[in-house]
Amino acid sequence: MFIDNRLILAVLLIITLIVSFQFCGKRFSSPVIFFVTPFILQSLITYLYYPWDISDSTLYIILGGSITFALVSTLIHHLCEFFPEPETSTRNNEKAILTDLQYLILVFVTIAAIAIVYQGVVSATAGSLFDFAKTLGNFNAAIKSEDESVSIGALPSLIYNLLIGASYAYAYMLAVSICKCKKTKLAYPIILFLIGSLGIMVSGSRTDVIGPMIALILLVLMFKEQAKNRISLSSIPIRVYIFLIIFIIAIIWFFQFSTSLIGRDVEQTPIDYISTYLGASLQNFDYTQTHSSVNSGYFGLNTFKPLYDSLEQLGLVPTGISRSRFPFISRDGYFTGNVYTTYYSLILDFGIIGTMICIAIMAIIMQLLYEYSIRDMKVRFIPIIPIIYSLLNYYMFMSFFASNFFQGITSTGFLKAAVGICLITSYQHICNHYIIVPHTLI
């Protein structure tokens, strides 16, 4: 009896995830969970929605990458167990992050930053300040067409990337409030987080809005697991599962609703829409396995595209070399977009062996940062490394979608986002040291 490769892939990935979970600390916040789980969901969605099976080579590549990531992560985890937690770890520190007034200042500053970015978008597209949907739609279309004449300007661009970094710091602050505060102390952290996260959408991009939300889930898990060492499925209250289901439904609704909000036509049903975003990249990657693609001849051009964009601006590489090599695909009446998972860029640039080496490097970076971060989850002072880790975790999480990790860490946007994180942590440290002593948590 013929069994679909996508179903086989899902089953084998689930086995990989269960085994790696057992040997990698039994923590739901570990990197392997956030790397492998999206590919499991993706393979199941494509199996249920798309009529095309994937080839054996696609199955082997994705399974091989997941096993490589799991093995390397497990090895790093056990090596790190030889190093005790530092004495400076403040697990039982019960000082609040900020007072209401300090939160309110951040709220106004964040709104002002969003306004500056949006004004840059309006100027770049000669749009209307009050026609939000049309302005963002035109800007998004221009960016996707790689129209070099469209730019929001140096200052709005810098502020936008700082805002992205700040939104991850806000996620950390909300995670602290959820895990350490009274429920009555959640109002300002929630407001600040929502403004910072949704404000990212003023660029016309909705994908980046997911990042702080993924970071919030990750950081809450890390706080809980730091306090209890591990979390079992049976120990999780029913209300948490209900909340997660509602949260996922809300995300799905938001993404389809926001399509019209940023000036795009809504022509798909919710099922079509989610299947395209979560499953199409796997089908596109499989399509490339049966249709030859030509290597550019430049080391890592597709994997490190933002780096080549910067080199092109400096005149160090030929003009136009970094233009997109990811065409849009339509097959048998299905529009599958132009995303191909992280594996397409890696294989195009480095081949099969090079791809596995890159996945191993990703696993080393993420597991080392995780082991450090789980030991550095402070309450009174916001630590920089765990927040940067939460940003990189989002890049890694999106590997099922595109080559976000390696493109992310080689972009100037990542450096600017890191500066944004440092600015928020500095503000909180100054408030804590020199201005007002925050309230004690109960």
N, C-alpha and C positions, 0 to 999 in steps of 0.2 A: 504493500500500500504506500502510495506517495505521500510524504509529509512535507509541508511547506517549509522552506529554509528559514523563513522569518519566525515561525513557531519554534523550530529547533534552536535558533539563535536565542530566543527569549528564554527558553528552558535552560540552556547551557549558561547564559548570563546570570540567571537566578541562582543556579548552583554555585557559580563563581562568587557571587555576592555573599551567599550564606557561608561558604567556606572561609572567605577572606574576613568576613565579619567576626567569625569565631577566633581567628588567629591574629586579628589586628586590634585587640583591645576590647572587642564587643561594644563599640561606641557608635551610636547612630550619627554622630557628628564627624566621623572620620572621613578623609578625602575619598576613599574608595566607594563609599555610599553615594556621594554626590557625583562621582564620575560614571559609575556603572548603571545606577538606577535609571537615568534618562534614556539610555540605550535600550533597557528592558521595555520601558513604556513605549518607546518609539517602534521597536520591532513588533509589539502587540498591536499598536495602532495601524501600522502599515498592513499587517496581516488581516485586520478586520475591515480596512477601508479600500486599499488599492488592489487592483486585479493582478498585478505582476509580482511574481516571486523574485527573490534576489538570488544571485549566482553563488556558487560555492566559494569563489574567491572573496566575495564581499563578506560572507559569513566568517571565513577564516581570518580575515583581516581584523574585523571588529572584535571577534572573540579573542584573537591573539593579543590585540591591544589591551583589552580588559584584563586578561590573565596577566599580561606583563605588568600593568599598573598595580594589580592586586599583589603580585609576588614582591615587587619592589617596595611597595608600601608596607607590607608585612615585615620585610627584612629591616627597613628603617625603623619601624616601630619597636622591634625587639632590640635593636642596637641602642635606641634611646632609653630603653628601660635600665641600662647600665648607669645612666646619669640621674642622680636624685633630683627632686624638685628643688629649686633655689629657695633659700631661706626668706627671700624678699616676697615670695608669693603671699598674697593677702586674701585668702579665701574667705576669712571671717570678718573682713572689714565691712562695717555697716554704716558708712557715711554716704549721703546722697550725692548724686552727680551735680545738680544745680538747683538753685531756688527758683520759684515761679518767675521772679523778675528777670533772672538771668536767662531763663528759657524764653521769656517774652522778647528780650533784646535779640536773641538768635532768630526768632520768628520774623521780626521786622527786617533784619539784615538779609535773611534768606529770600523774603518777598522782594526786596529791593534788587537782589542779585538776579532773580528770575525776570524782573521787569527790564533790566539792562540787556539780558540775553534776548528777550523777545523783541525789544526795540531794534537790536542788531538784525534779527531775522526779518523784521518789517522793512528795514532799510535795504537789506540784501535783495529782497524780492520786489521792492517798490510796491508792497502790499498795503493793505489798510490795517491800521492799528486795532480796529474793532471787528474786522472780519477774520476771526481767529482761525477758522477751519480752512478758508481759502489760502490765507497766508502760509500756514504750516504745510498745507498740501503742495503748494507751489515750491516751497523751499525743499521739502522732502524729495519731490520729483527732480529738482535740479541737482541735489546731492547725489541721488542714485544714478543720474546720467553723467556724473563726474564732470559737470560744467564748472570749469576752473574760474569762471568769471563771477560765480556766486560765492560770496564770503560774508560772514556776519561781522568781520572785523577782529582785530587782535584782542582788544579788551573784552568784548562779549564772549569770544572763544575761550579766553583764559578763565573768565568767571564761570562759564558753563562747565568746564572741566573741574574747577574748584568746587562747584556745586555738586558734581557727581561724587567727589571724595567726601564732601560734607555729609551727603545723604547716608553714606556708610557709617560715618561717625554717629549720625542720628539713630541709625539702626542699633548701634551698640548701646547708646543711651537709653533707648526704649527697652532693649533686652534687659538691661540692669533694672529698670523700673518694673518690668514684668516679674522678674525673678526675686527682687529684693524689697519692693515697695508695697505700701498699702494700695488697694485699688483706687482710692481717692487721689492718689498721686500720679495717675497715668495720663491725665488730660493733656497737659502741656507736652510731654514726650510724644504722645500720639499725634497731636496737631503738628508739631515740628517735623516728625517723621513723614507724615502725609504730604505736607507742603514741600519738603525737600525732595521726596521721591517723585511725586506727580509733577513737580516743577521741571524735572528733567525733560518732560514731554514738550516743552516749548521749542525744542530743536526739531520737532516733527518725528522723533524716534520714540517708539513705545517699548522696544526690546530692552533698552537700558533701564526702564522703570522696574523691570523684574528684579534687577540686581540687588537693590536694597531690601526687597522683600525676601529673596533667597537668603541674604545676609542675616536678616532678622531671625528667620527660622534656625539657621546655623548657630547663631550666637546664643539664642535661648537654649538650644540643645547643649551647647558647650558649657553654659552656666549650670544647667541641671546635672550634666554628667560630671562636672568638676565637683559639685557638692555631694553627689551620690555615688560617684565612681562609674556607675553604669546604670542604664535604664532598660528594664525588660518590657516587652510588649504588654504583658499582663498587668504591669504596674501603672500603665498609662490610663487615666480616667476616661470614661466613655465620652465626656463632654469635649475632650481634646480631639478625639476622632471626628466627632460631629463638627467641631470648629474647622478642622482641616478640610472636610468635605465642603463646607460652606465657603471656606477660603478659596478652594480650587474653582468652585462654581463662579464665585465673584470675580476671580482673575479671568476666567473664560469670558464672562459677560463684559468685563471692562475692556478686554482687548477688542471684542467685536464692536462694542459701543464707541470706543475711542477711534475706530477707523473713520467714522464720519466726522468725529470731532476734529481730526487733523486733515480733513479735506479729501479723504479717499472714498470711492464708491464702495458700498457694501453690496456685493452680488452673491455672496456665499451664505449657506446656512451655517449655524454654529458648528455642526458636525464637520462640514466641509472645511470651515475655517480652521478649526483645531487640528484636523487631520493634515492640512497643508503645512501648518506651522510646526507641528511636532513630528510628522512622519515623512514629509516630502524630501527632506535632506537625505534620508537613507535611500530612497528610491533614486534620487539624483546621483548619489555616489555610485550606486550599483549601475546606473546607466553609463557612467564614465568607464566602468570596467569592461564594457563591451564596445565602447567607442573610443578610439585612440585619442590621447591628448599629448601635445608636444611640450617637452620641457623647455623652459625659457633660455637655459644656458647660464643663468645667473643663480648663484648659490642662495637657496631659500627665498626666491622672489615672491612666491605665493604665501609661504608661511610667515615671512617677515615683511609683508607688504607695507605696513606703516613706516618701517625703517627705510625702505626704498623710496617712499614718498618724500621723506625728509632729505634723503641723499639727492633726489631729483631736484628739490627746491634749492639745494646748495650747488647744483650743477655738477655733481660728482658721478652721475650716471646719465645715460641718454634720456632726453625728454620723451615722455609717454610710455616709458618702460614699465611703470607700475600700474598702468591702466588695468581694469578688471579683466580677469580671465575666467569669469564665472557667468556664462550666458544664462538667460532665462530659458526654462524648458517647459514645453507643453506636450503631453502624450495622450493620445486616444481620448481627447476631451477633458483631460485633467491638467490643470495648471499647477506645476510643482515648484515654480520660483527659481531662484538662483543660489540656493544654499546646498552644500554638499557634505556636511559633517567635517570634522577636523582632519579626517583621514585623506580626503582628496588632495588638499594642499601638501600634506606631508609626503604622500606617495609620489605626487608629481615632482616634488623637489628632491626627495631623498631615497625613493624606492622603498621596498618592503622592509629591509633590514634597518635602514635609516629611520623609517617610521617608528619601529619598535624602540629604537634608541631614544628618539624624541619623546615617546610616551614614558619611557623609563626616567628620563630627565624631568619631565613634568611631575611624575610620582615622587621623585626624590625631593624636588623643591617644595611640593605641597605637603608631604608628610613631615618634613623637617620643620616647616613653618607651623604646622598643626601641633606638633609635639611641643614646640616653644610656646605657642599661643595658649594652649590648654593649661599651661602652667602660669600664665601671665594675665588671667582674666580678673582684673582688678575692678573695684567698685568706686572707691573714692577718686582715683585718678584714672582717666581714660588712657589705656595703653595704645600705642601706635601700631605695633606689629599685629595683634589680633584683628584690628580693623583692616589693615592692608591685606591680611590673609583672607578676610571675608570677601574683599574685592576680587582677589585672585581666585577664590573658590567659585565665584560667579563665572569668571572667564573659563575655568575648568568645567564647570557644570554645563556650559553651553557648547561643549565639544560635540555633542550630538547634533548641533545645529550648524556650526561653522568653526573655523580655526581661530576662535576667540582668544585662547590662552596665549599662543605664541605671538599673534598679532597684537594682543593687548599689552604684553610686557615689553614689546619693542616699539611702542607708540609714545609720542610725547604727551598724549592725553593721560596715560597712566602716571607719568611723573607729575603732571599738574594735579591729578586727582590725589596723589600722595601728599602734595603740598596742602591741598584742601583739608585732608585728614589732620595734618600737623597743625593747621590753623585752628581747627575746632578743639583739638586736644590742648593747644596752648591757651586758648581762651578759657577752657575749663580749669586748667591748672592755675591760671592767674586769678580767676574768680575764687578758687578754693584757698589759695594762699594769701591773697592780698586784699580781697574785697569783702566778701560775705561768707561766713562759714555756713555751708549747706546744712539743711535739716537732717537730723538723725533718722534713719529708717527704722521701722518697726516690723 
